[in-house]
Amino acid sequence: MGVYDIYILCDECFDVHRIGTGITLEDGPANKQSIDEAYAGKKLPSDIASLLNNDFQCPNTGKSIVEKDNSQVFLVPVVFI
């Protein structure tokens, strides 16, 4: 079990932005990993799926970001138990 921050590679400015924090996952990765890699062949946890359905504002350009490519979305462990 672990607590994760979620980051995306922004298509607007090509920087990495944190979009979610404090998501607890039972079966998350021990190290930074894309959602695509971490959940290959598995059902995506509802917390992550609902977060990805939201659009976000790029802090550098102010434009809206909707990232549907899970290889560009990363789970980064904050606390891994």
N, CA, C and O of each residue as an XYZ file, in Angstrom:
324
protein
N       0.851     -1.173      0.000
C       0.000      0.000      0.000
C       0.890      1.228      0.000
O       1.977      1.226      0.578
N       0.412      2.282     -0.659
C       1.190      3.498     -0.692
C       0.341      4.718     -0.981
O      -0.812      4.609     -1.399
N       0.925      5.876     -0.754
C       0.324      7.157     -1.080
C       1.133      7.731     -2.231
O       2.364      7.713     -2.213
N       0.420      8.245     -3.239
C       1.069      8.675     -4.477
C       0.644     10.073     -4.878
O      -0.498     10.478     -4.659
N       1.587     10.811     -5.477
C       1.279     12.016     -6.220
C       1.135     11.576     -7.669
O       1.744     10.589     -8.082
N       0.334     12.302     -8.445
C       0.158     11.993     -9.854
C       0.671     13.178    -10.669
O       0.316     14.328    -10.410
N       1.503     12.878    -11.648
C       2.103     13.884    -12.523
C       1.763     13.568    -13.970
O       1.579     12.407    -14.337
N       1.682     14.621    -14.796
C       1.494     14.417    -16.225
C       2.571     15.163    -16.996
O       3.107     16.171    -16.534
N       2.874     14.651    -18.173
C       3.727     15.352    -19.120
C       2.797     16.231    -19.936
O       1.974     15.720    -20.696
N       2.910     17.521    -19.794
C       1.991     18.490    -20.388
C       2.225     18.627    -21.887
O       3.349     18.855    -22.334
N       1.140     18.484    -22.660
C       1.206     18.651    -24.112
C       1.312     20.117    -24.526
O       1.655     20.418    -25.669
N       1.020     21.020    -23.608
C       1.056     22.448    -23.915
C       2.464     23.037    -23.791
O       2.915     23.754    -24.684
N       3.154     22.740    -22.694
C       4.465     23.355    -22.451
C       5.595     22.327    -22.358
O       6.764     22.694    -22.234
N       5.243     21.041    -22.419
C       6.202     19.928    -22.358
C       6.962     19.850    -21.041
O       8.057     19.292    -20.972
N       6.364     20.416    -19.998
C       6.899     20.304    -18.652
C       6.082     19.230    -17.923
O       5.067     18.764    -18.440
N       6.518     18.846    -16.744
C       5.790     17.865    -15.938
C       5.092     18.612    -14.813
O       5.710     19.421    -14.122
N       3.783     18.335    -14.628
C       2.985     19.010    -13.611
C       2.349     17.992    -12.674
O       1.900     16.929    -13.102
N       2.318     18.329    -11.410
C       1.597     17.496    -10.437
C       0.117     17.829    -10.552
O      -0.270     18.996    -10.495
N      -0.716     16.790    -10.715
C      -2.155     17.023    -10.855
C      -2.955     16.417     -9.717
O      -4.128     16.745     -9.543
N      -2.353     15.555     -8.958
C      -3.079     14.946     -7.855
C      -2.117     14.563     -6.748
O      -0.961     14.229     -7.006
N      -2.588     14.609     -5.543
C      -1.733     14.278     -4.430
C      -2.506     13.482     -3.392
O      -3.714     13.661     -3.239
N      -1.824     12.621     -2.694
C      -2.432     11.908     -1.593
C      -3.379     10.800     -1.983
O      -4.280     10.470     -1.212
N      -3.207     10.210     -3.161
C      -4.056      9.082     -3.554
C      -3.460      7.815     -2.956
O      -2.287      7.509     -3.167
N      -4.273      7.087     -2.214
C      -3.825      5.841     -1.593
C      -4.203      4.680     -2.500
O      -5.353      4.558     -2.921
N      -3.222      3.824     -2.798
C      -3.452      2.673     -3.665
C      -2.967      1.407     -2.978
O      -1.902      1.393     -2.359
N      -3.748      0.354     -3.089
C      -3.377     -0.941     -2.523
C      -2.259     -1.604     -3.316
O      -1.372     -2.240     -2.745
N      -2.309     -1.449     -4.643
C      -1.377     -2.192     -5.507
C      -0.539     -1.277     -6.392
O      -0.200     -1.646     -7.517
N      -0.202     -0.087     -5.897
C       0.601      0.844     -6.673
C       2.057      0.418     -6.730
O       2.494     -0.434     -5.956
N       2.815      1.020     -7.658
C       4.228      0.664     -7.833
C       5.116      1.184     -6.699
O       4.779      2.157     -6.025
N       6.253      0.518     -6.504
C       7.209      0.923     -5.465
C       8.037      2.134     -5.888
O       8.570      2.850     -5.040
N       8.146      2.364     -7.200
C       8.926      3.480     -7.741
C       8.079      4.240     -8.751
O       6.996      3.788     -9.123
N       8.571      5.398     -9.195
C       7.868      6.181    -10.215
C       7.596      5.289    -11.418
O       8.483      4.592    -11.911
N       6.339      5.326    -11.881
C       5.965      4.503    -13.022
C       4.748      5.123    -13.704
O       3.902      5.736    -13.052
N       4.672      4.956    -15.023
C       3.492      5.463    -15.718
C       2.287      4.608    -15.344
O       2.428      3.443    -14.972
N       1.124      5.190    -15.445
C      -0.102      4.445    -15.170
C      -0.232      3.296    -16.159
O      -0.685      2.209    -15.803
N       0.164      3.539    -17.394
C       0.127      2.507    -18.431
C       0.936      1.278    -18.020
O       0.480      0.147    -18.185
N       2.136      1.501    -17.484
C       2.993      0.389    -17.037
C       2.471     -0.255    -15.754
O       2.437     -1.480    -15.630
N       2.071      0.574    -14.815
C       1.665      0.072    -13.500
C       0.395     -0.762    -13.567
O       0.221     -1.691    -12.778
N      -0.491     -0.440    -14.500
C      -1.780     -1.136    -14.563
C      -2.006     -1.864    -15.885
O      -3.146     -2.064    -16.305
N      -0.922     -2.255    -16.531
C      -1.050     -3.032    -17.773
C      -1.792     -4.332    -17.476
O      -1.377     -5.118    -16.625
N      -2.888     -4.543    -18.186
C      -3.668     -5.759    -18.006
C      -4.543     -5.779    -16.766
O      -5.173     -6.795    -16.471
N      -4.594     -4.669    -16.032
C      -5.405     -4.570    -14.813
C      -6.420     -3.457    -14.969
O      -6.270     -2.571    -15.811
N      -7.452     -3.513    -14.146
C      -8.443     -2.441    -14.119
C      -7.852     -1.238    -13.383
O      -7.236     -1.379    -12.327
N      -8.052     -0.064    -13.958
C      -7.560      1.171    -13.357
C      -8.368      1.480    -12.101
O      -9.598      1.454    -12.159
N      -7.724      1.774    -10.956
C      -8.451      2.123     -9.738
C      -9.382      3.321     -9.970
O      -9.049      4.237    -10.721
N     -10.518      3.303     -9.334
C     -11.524      4.346     -9.552
C     -11.013      5.740     -9.192
O     -11.393      6.715     -9.839
N     -10.160      5.853     -8.175
C      -9.603      7.169     -7.794
C      -8.808      7.777     -8.943
O      -8.916      8.972     -9.216
N      -8.015      6.955     -9.609
C      -7.215      7.445    -10.728
C      -8.105      7.728    -11.928
O      -7.961      8.763    -12.579
N      -9.015      6.826    -12.223
C      -9.909      7.002    -13.370
C     -10.713      8.296    -13.253
O     -10.848      9.029    -14.232
N     -11.244      8.580    -12.075
C     -12.036      9.807    -11.911
C     -11.158     11.045    -12.014
O     -11.598     12.060    -12.554
N      -9.940     10.991    -11.516
C      -9.018     12.120    -11.617
C      -8.678     12.402    -13.076
O      -8.586     13.561    -13.479
N      -8.491     11.347    -13.870
C      -8.124     11.508    -15.280
C      -9.282     12.018    -16.131
O      -9.063     12.492    -17.246
N     -10.505     11.928    -15.626
C     -11.655     12.446    -16.373
C     -11.776     13.960    -16.261
O     -12.591     14.571    -16.952
N     -10.978     14.562    -15.404
C     -10.990     16.015    -15.235
C      -9.983     16.661    -16.180
O      -8.992     16.039    -16.562
N     -10.242     17.902    -16.551
C      -9.207     18.638    -17.272
C      -8.522     19.565    -16.275
O      -9.086     19.937    -15.245
N      -7.305     19.919    -16.612
C      -6.454     20.702    -15.717
C      -5.891     21.883    -16.477
O      -5.810     21.866    -17.705
N      -5.508     22.895    -15.749
C      -4.937     24.076    -16.372
C      -3.422     24.021    -16.271
O      -2.867     23.835    -15.188
N      -2.756     24.186    -17.415
C      -1.295     24.249    -17.426
C      -0.880     25.519    -16.684
O      -1.329     26.610    -17.038
N      -0.027     25.395    -15.656
C       0.369     26.589    -14.904
C       1.266     27.529    -15.714
O       1.405     28.702    -15.368
N       1.871     27.023    -16.783
C       2.768     27.862    -17.591
C       2.048     28.607    -18.708
O       2.394     29.750    -19.006
N       1.043     27.972    -19.339
C       0.349     28.597    -20.471
C      -1.071     29.030    -20.148
O      -1.640     29.871    -20.844
N      -1.653     28.452    -19.081
C      -3.033     28.755    -18.727
C      -4.049     27.977    -19.549
O      -5.253     28.125    -19.340
N      -3.586     27.153    -20.476
C      -4.499     26.370    -21.320
C      -4.950     25.108    -20.603
O      -4.275     24.606    -19.704
N      -6.104     24.609    -21.021
C      -6.680     23.406    -20.445
C      -5.951     22.161    -20.954
O      -5.615     22.066    -22.135
N      -5.713     21.209    -20.051
C      -5.024     19.956    -20.372
C      -5.991     18.810    -20.123
O      -6.595     18.723    -19.054
N      -6.137     17.935    -21.106
C      -6.861     16.684    -20.926
C      -5.929     15.603    -21.440
O      -5.724     15.480    -22.648
N      -5.366     14.823    -20.541
C      -4.396     13.793    -20.931
C      -5.069     12.434    -20.929
O      -5.472     11.936    -19.878
N      -5.192     11.838    -22.094
C      -5.817     10.522    -22.225
C      -4.793      9.414    -22.449
O      -5.143      8.234    -22.434
N      -3.531      9.786    -22.657
C      -2.467      8.803    -22.873
C      -1.851      8.452    -21.522
O      -1.075      9.226    -20.962
N      -2.208      7.270    -21.002
C      -1.740      6.877    -19.667
C      -0.242      6.618    -19.593
O       0.291      6.429    -18.499
N       0.449      6.604    -20.725
C       1.911      6.495    -20.676
C       2.539      7.852    -20.354
O       3.739      7.934    -20.096
N       1.725      8.924    -20.368
C       2.193     10.274    -20.039
C       1.733     10.726    -18.657
O       1.910     11.886    -18.283
N       1.141      9.804    -17.902
C       0.661     10.089    -16.546
C       1.433      9.179    -15.594
O       1.493      7.968    -15.807
N       2.020      9.750    -14.554
C       2.937      9.010    -13.689
C       2.490      8.992    -12.228
O       2.020      9.993    -11.685
N       2.650      7.830    -11.618
C       2.455      7.670    -10.174
C       3.820      7.791     -9.516
O       4.765      7.100     -9.896
N       3.918      8.664     -8.536
C       5.174      8.861     -7.815
C       4.902      8.619     -6.330
O       4.159      9.375     -5.704
N       5.505      7.561     -5.762
C       5.244      7.265     -4.357
C       5.736      8.374     -3.432
O       6.852      8.876     -3.568
N       4.872      8.739     -2.488
C       5.233      9.682     -1.449
C       5.551      8.890     -0.183
O       6.541      9.141      0.504
N       4.672      7.924      0.100
C       4.863      6.995      1.219
C       4.535      5.619      0.681
O       3.452      5.405      0.137
N       5.452      4.691      0.827
C       5.222      3.326      0.353
C       5.353      2.390      1.540
O       6.413      2.315      2.161
N       4.279      1.674      1.860
C       4.272      0.801      3.022
C       4.318     -0.642      2.567
O       4.320     -1.551      3.397
